[in-house]
Structure formats: C-alpha cells, structure tokens
Amino acid sequence: MGVSTTVMGAAAHHSTCSLVAPIAPHFRGVLAAAGRCSHYPKNGFRNGGISGREVRWDKAAPSKLSTPLEAQIVSKKCCNFLGTQRSAASSFGLNQEHNRIDVQRKHIIVASAAKRSRQKPESKKSQRATLGAGLTREEQENVLDLLNDSGLNGNWLYKDDEFDDLDDAPFLDAVVKVYTTRSEPNFSLPWQKMRQYSVTGSGFMISGRRLLTNAHCVEHHTQVKVKRRGIDTKFVATVLAVGRECDIALLSVQDEEFWADVEPLEFGGLPRLQDPVTVVGYPIGGETISVTSGVVSRVEITSYAHGATELLAVQIDAAINPGNSGGPAFDEDGECVGIAFQSIDASDAENIGYVIPTPVIKHFLFDYERNGKNTGFPSCGLVWQRLENSALRAALQMTNSQRGVLIRRVEPTSPASKALKAGDVLMKFDGVPVANEGTVPFQAGERIAFTFLASQKYSGDLVEVEVLRGGEVMTLQTALKAPTRLVPVHIDGKLPSYLIVAGLVFTVVSQPFLESHFGMDYDSNIPVKILEKATYGMAEFEDEQLVVVSQVLASDVNVGYEDIEAAQVLSFNGSKIRNLRQLAQLADSCEDRYIQIELDNEMLVVLETEQARTAIPQILRDHCIPADRSEDLLAATS
C-alpha cells in the first residue's frame, strides 16, 4: 500500500520497496536541492510531535547547510512517519542531541542538531565501513552518493540495531484501536435486531486504568475489544458510561497485561487560536497508527452531530477521517487537549475537523465519578431572541445601558419554568452580563454564546439570573437539568418499545426511528405534523412520548387499515394519549364493545374489541413475533 509524506508542502507518494537503489530517484531531487534547510516551525517537533512537518529547502546555497543540520539517512523500507526520539548525536557524527522521525521499520531518519560536527569528514572507504551489515557494497555506494550529493558528507553511522533502540514518542503507546461488534435495533420490526457488523475507531488510556473513546464508536455494542500498538492481542473491554450528548464513552479493561509498561495520558488546558495540535488514531487507509497535524482554527459552541446538542468544541485544520473518532489530540507539550469526533464533509469544506475539548471531557468524568453514571449536560430550558433592534428594546422598557435577550418560550419540564416567563429579558446569567446578541466574554478577545455557562454546570445546580420584567429588574434563582426531549435523539442502547393491537404496531417516535423509516434526510419525507413536533415540539410532561402507528400487519380484523403508517395516535376511546405505556393500559382494560383510535391525519380506526384480542395469537404466529409488546411494557403490566 502506498504511503505519503509532506515534503516542501506537497504530498509525495511512494510505493513499498526493499532496496536503497530504487528509492534514490524519488528522493534525489529533494536532497540534491538541499543546500540550506530550515524547519517550520522554528523548533520543529516539540516533545515528540509527530508527522506532517514541512521541511523548507533553500536552493540559494547548494554547498552549505545552515543550522540546525539536517542529516538525511535513507534505509531499506517504505516511509511512514510516526514519531520522534532523542539519542546521542555522536552516533551520526553530530554533537548535542537530535530528533529522529521514525520510519515504519527504518526508512528515513531526519536527525537535527544544533551544530554540525567540526570533525573532518571521513574518507569514502571509512564511511562505507560504518554502514553495518545488511547492505551490499553497491547499496552502500548508493547511500553515500545520495548523501554526498546533498552536502551531507559528515561523519555518520548506519546500523540496524541503532534503529531498534530508537523508540517513538511514549504517548503513542497509550493510543489504542477500538473494535466494536454492534447490532442495531430494527425499528421496522422492533421485536428483533438487525444483523450484527463490526466497526473500528480509536481510543486512549487515562488515569485509573480507564479508556476514553467516542460514544458513537460503541453505540449498540454487543462486544468491545481494544488493541494496543505493537501488541498482537485484542483485549475485551467493558463500557462503564456513555455520554451521548457529548459523544464520549468510558471503558475499562480487566486484564493486567493490557496496562503493562504504559503511562496514561495527561490532560492539558483549552487551546487557543493558532496553537499547534496533533491528532493520533487509526483511520481508514491502513492498519497502523496514523498522525496528522494542524492548528486550532476556532473555539466556540458547536453542534454535536451524535448528540444533537450544542457544546464547546475546538475546530482544527488537521485531517480527521473515519476511524480517527475517539483518538486524542495533543498540544505541543504532549498533553491531550481533546478527542477527535467529527468533521465536515470534504464536498462542503476543506480541512475542518472538530475535537471535544478538555472542559467537556472533565465534565463528563466528574459527573460519572460523582453520580456513578452520566447525568448529562444541563441546559437553560429557554427559547430566546436577540435584542439588537432599538425599537424592540424600547418596547420592552430597556434603558440604553441595559443589555440582554428576550425569552420567548420556557420548556414546561425545565425548572426554569417556575421562575422565568415568556417576555422576560434575561440580562445576567450566573452573574455574567449577557449581550444583546446572546454572548458573554470568553477567551481574550473572544465571545461565546451564554448557553456555554449552563453547560459548565451539573444537573441540580442552582444559578442566579437577573431579568427585566415589565420594566423592573428582578434577581431570581433557578435549578438546571438536562433537557427532556419530546422526540429523543437516542434510545440509550435499548430496544424500541412497541405494542401490537389487532395487527396495528404502535411505537414511539425517536430520531433513529425517523431515520430508519424515512431515511437519513427524513425531513423531506416525514409527515409535516410529525416534523413540526420533532423540530419545535416541547414535552409537557417528563414521561410524554409521541406515539405512532408505524405499520399494520395485515389480518382479517384490520381490513381497510393496511396502508396506515407513521400516523400519530391522538386518543384511545376518547382518552388523550400521553405515552405508550398508557396506551397499553387503556387497551388491556378496555371493556367497550369497540376500540376507537383517533389519528392525526384526520383518520379514525374502529375495531371490535373481542375480535381484536382473539386475533393477536394468530398474528404473532404469522409474523414470528415473540410477544404482543416489548419487554419494558411487559414489566410494567406484570
């Protein structure tokens, strides 16, 4: 498989080869042009930084190398930059210490030193004697010619066992490959699962003998295994906690061998704009560890695709590809500053990837340690509007010095509904002034959405808010909690709930159900009324669900209703439906002669109660269905 390296800012692709001679033409043009070379950035790779460094060549002085000296030593196998290592520069005829960019089992060594050795260059015969075993005389000549043509004719040593002693940056050993076997729910046939399949991702070790990866890497898992770099054994992992809204999962491995001789990663702080970052993981395109590097492009509240939430995220220009998910992002000090988790499609934008920053990671870990599970990230529970229009501010009796946002709706299930009202102007949140555009001060010279303040809290925390109500400034206190969604984004790894009455299959609307039933772009196919509730609807009660007839299993008892699908259930014999459990209770306790079910498409379904009940066993046998309801409903009625 071909691999690529970055030289002179461009990708140069090379195929696997076993001898030095065939390789020389690929690099001769680069090295022959190497008169004076310098690094960008100035300090090169810091603390074990990994591939992607640009080497800038200046052809103006072809006979002289500037400091630091670049010694290019070509060996016998294909290049695949992995890491850096310090060693005694004397082995290469250089003084002071140097950095080595390891080649996947010896191909190119880039050794940098503060000065070039002042020793007189050895004769060609003497140099050839130091090449070590394993190269023929012709191969030795090729290497010497290549180096001499490039002006790199000082004292140096090529020796296989020297390469074996040079290791990559130690933090690379803490990065693991995650193998997940998953079986997703079948929302069309909710009494069974889909065929299982396998996916891979990345992860890394942290303190306490635990690992972190993305939640979407272990979603609907039946088995999770992890594999360390350089070890041929896969270890079974246990999923301790999953934070779907922040796309983080916490794993553990019981086998002591897995943790041997590895240091867990340390977390750094929140990076700033233009800070260099390096992403490590196991993306598509190969089996071994991969490294990409870039800089921080943006730090702001971002939509998390997996959790459909808006949390703090760091945008970088390093490549994040499928398989990178769950891998760490390092700063220049070798500390973990985030977890790679999503990117924008290349057809829409270039070089835009996102990492979960350490404040979000630490929030998830502390929540787990305090509660033994993930309780989620709280929200304000508000729908608000900017107050950038002067007439709007005047109508709300705001003075010229007052700033804030207009509260339009308050979620009924939010604790804020007990303190705040629609029409209030939110001026301060937790003591921080809110601007008319809905932002608060962030990093130096930056502002961020005020909802960031709420996401830093934990469920149950109290906050103080300052509002303007009817021209009067009021200071109120409210609690925070994770939002209750009318249409859940996930079903928390469970099987879908269902109920079968006379062949009508009732189930609960969730985002996975909509994606399964109408496709990933379901908003263009879904019934308008369900779309409106899925997009803008708010739950009136904690246990409220959107119940629909997903399909009708044809039977003599339901003739004429076979074409009903994805229709919301409004009432059962006159009782408004609150959730699927209530519907099951109404169906079981019905003593009327007829069952009357009102649907939101102006349709009324009428069934004879006794016939509906006697038809159930045959319908279940015809469709190989184990029970007329899901296990959660069976447990509720037992």
Secondary structure as GFF3:
##gff-version 3
##sequence-region A 1 638
A	DSSP	beta_strand	3	7	.	.	.	ID=ss1
A	DSSP	beta_strand	10	14	.	.	.	ID=ss2
A	DSSP	alpha_helix	20	32	.	.	.	ID=ss3
A	DSSP	beta_strand	36	40	.	.	.	ID=ss4
A	DSSP	beta_strand	54	58	.	.	.	ID=ss5
A	DSSP	beta_strand	69	74	.	.	.	ID=ss6
A	DSSP	beta_strand	86	88	.	.	.	ID=ss7
A	DSSP	three_ten_helix	89	92	.	.	.	ID=ss8
A	DSSP	beta_strand	97	99	.	.	.	ID=ss9
A	DSSP	beta_strand	108	113	.	.	.	ID=ss10
A	DSSP	alpha_helix	124	129	.	.	.	ID=ss11
A	DSSP	alpha_helix	137	149	.	.	.	ID=ss12
A	DSSP	alpha_helix	160	164	.	.	.	ID=ss13
A	DSSP	three_ten_helix	170	174	.	.	.	ID=ss14
A	DSSP	beta_strand	175	182	.	.	.	ID=ss15
A	DSSP	beta_strand	197	206	.	.	.	ID=ss16
A	DSSP	beta_strand	210	213	.	.	.	ID=ss17
A	DSSP	three_ten_helix	215	217	.	.	.	ID=ss18
A	DSSP	beta_strand	221	228	.	.	.	ID=ss19
A	DSSP	beta_strand	234	243	.	.	.	ID=ss20
A	DSSP	beta_strand	248	252	.	.	.	ID=ss21
A	DSSP	three_ten_helix	256	259	.	.	.	ID=ss22
A	DSSP	beta_strand	276	281	.	.	.	ID=ss23
A	DSSP	beta_strand	290	304	.	.	.	ID=ss24
A	DSSP	beta_strand	309	316	.	.	.	ID=ss25
A	DSSP	beta_strand	328	330	.	.	.	ID=ss26
A	DSSP	beta_strand	336	343	.	.	.	ID=ss27
A	DSSP	beta_strand	353	357	.	.	.	ID=ss28
A	DSSP	alpha_helix	358	371	.	.	.	ID=ss29
A	DSSP	beta_strand	382	385	.	.	.	ID=ss30
A	DSSP	alpha_helix	390	395	.	.	.	ID=ss31
A	DSSP	beta_strand	405	410	.	.	.	ID=ss32
A	DSSP	three_ten_helix	415	418	.	.	.	ID=ss33
A	DSSP	beta_strand	425	429	.	.	.	ID=ss34
A	DSSP	beta_strand	432	433	.	.	.	ID=ss35
A	DSSP	beta_strand	439	441	.	.	.	ID=ss36
A	DSSP	beta_strand	447	449	.	.	.	ID=ss37
A	DSSP	alpha_helix	451	455	.	.	.	ID=ss38
A	DSSP	beta_strand	462	469	.	.	.	ID=ss39
A	DSSP	beta_strand	472	479	.	.	.	ID=ss40
A	DSSP	beta_strand	498	501	.	.	.	ID=ss41
A	DSSP	beta_strand	504	508	.	.	.	ID=ss42
A	DSSP	alpha_helix	511	518	.	.	.	ID=ss43
A	DSSP	three_ten_helix	522	524	.	.	.	ID=ss44
A	DSSP	alpha_helix	528	536	.	.	.	ID=ss45
A	DSSP	beta_strand	547	552	.	.	.	ID=ss46
A	DSSP	three_ten_helix	556	558	.	.	.	ID=ss47
A	DSSP	beta_strand	567	572	.	.	.	ID=ss48
A	DSSP	beta_strand	575	576	.	.	.	ID=ss49
A	DSSP	alpha_helix	580	589	.	.	.	ID=ss50
A	DSSP	beta_strand	594	599	.	.	.	ID=ss51
A	DSSP	beta_strand	604	608	.	.	.	ID=ss52
A	DSSP	alpha_helix	609	614	.	.	.	ID=ss53
A	DSSP	alpha_helix	616	622	.	.	.	ID=ss54
A	DSSP	alpha_helix	631	637	.	.	.	ID=ss55
###
